[in-house]
Each structure stands twice: as structure tokens, then as C-alpha cells.
């Protein structure tokens, strides 16, 4: 027959297990052997580093002058956050752990506000050009990946930002009728960073790619959308030299301003 101490240990240990704090079971045994009551044991557990780390949102709330949540209340809020993320299809590892939620809990961010943020991110992605979304899927992005990026670019930067930018650039140029390879898009994203999706630069690239391709076929030079992208985004010297040769030959043939001259590119670079 189980002793009163064993019954108390089971009750407290079950609670610890539900909180993710089974590591404190040994302390519970020690407290029981010292004759502490259940209520006193729970108070003692709340002073441990393990408990404070697990419920660190409460520590933030205390510093912000907010009432701390009971473990049941805390877990219920976490469950609401997690359900919102899972329902949106956000990828594993993105806002689904206690550490992820502690800042929101500490700042008293309601699940309804989190839901509104996620909905905004979903709407942003859904309204992106179909070509851009298609290119992103070809690079292995799920809708959840895209929602995660739109929701918190800083948090996803190490994992998906560069791929996202490369895919978006590839897609937006395809929408403009110009295509570049995924490898070139990735190189541009790595070098150009957040400037990868500068609208003026994309428009300039599309225009130069179209005009350069036509003139290249006339004058025996190869200037494609990829060449234009390398020049506009990466200041590629060789690509610039090809464009200048084409511009010079065009001026010589028609004695006028070249459609792909330096002036058009310099305007883009000053924006």
C-alpha cells in the first residue's frame, strides 16, 4: 500500500512532468523526506533555476509590473500560441518552444494578437506574384516557410532569408518576362542582401535584359537577363563591358542615345 509520502510524490511529479520539469523529481523526494507540505514544496520549486527558466515569461512579467501566471494559465497560453502556429502550417522549430513564447507571455501579448500577426503574414504571402511563389516552391519552400519569413524575417534569416530573396528575385524577373537561373539568383541574394528585391533594380534588369538580348543577337554579343542582373546587382565588370560595347555599337549605327547606355543604369544606382 502506497504511503502518504508516495502519494504526494506522485501528484507533484505528475505536475512536474506536465510542465517539462521532471528533472526536479529528486528535489521533491528530498523535500518530502524533510517533512515539507505539498504547498511548501511547490513554493520551493518555484525558486529553482529550472522552474524560472521554464516559466521565464513570468520573470519578464514581474519586471514589467504584470501579474505572474499560474503554471496552468501559462501552459494554456502556450498551447494557444502553438495551435495558431500549427494551424497556419509554420515549420517545426519556428515559434513552437517555451523559449519562443516567453517574450510574448512576458509582454502580455494575447493569442488573438498573435493570430492577427500570423493572418497578416499569410495574406502577404498569398498576395505575392504567382511567379514569385512558384519559384520559391521550386527552391523547396513550403507555404509555412513563407509565412514564417513574412512573420519574422530576423528570426528566419539564418535559415531561409537568402533562399527567399533569391526565389523572389527569380520570380519577379520571370513576371517581367526575363529569366535567370537559381544559381545566379542565389549569388545575387548572398551579395546584395536586402537590396535584392529593389523594385527599380528589378525593372532596370528586366529592361536591360530584354534590350541587351535583342542587340546582342544583332552585334554578336551575349547579353542576357543573367548578364543584366549581374551588372545591376553585383556591379559585374565583365557584364558592364558587354553592355557598353553594345551601347557603343548602337550609337554608331543610329547616332543617338543608346537604350542601354550608362545613363539608365546610373539612375537606378542613385535610388
Buried (B, 14 or more C-beta within 10 A) or exposed (E): EEEEEEEBBEEBBEBBEEBEBEEBEEBBBEBBEEEBEBEEBBEBBEEBEBBEEBBBBBBBBEEEEBEBBEBEEBBEBBEBBBEBBEEBBBBEEBBBEBEBBBEBBBEBBEBEEBBEBBEEBBEBBEEBBEBBBBBBBEBEBEBBBBBBBBBBBEBBEEBBBBBBBBBBBBBBBBBBEBBBEBEBBBBBBEEBEEEBBBEEBBBBBBBBBBBBBBBBEEBEBEBBBBBBBBBBBBEBEEBBEBBBBBBEBBEEEEEEEBBBBEEBBEEBEEE
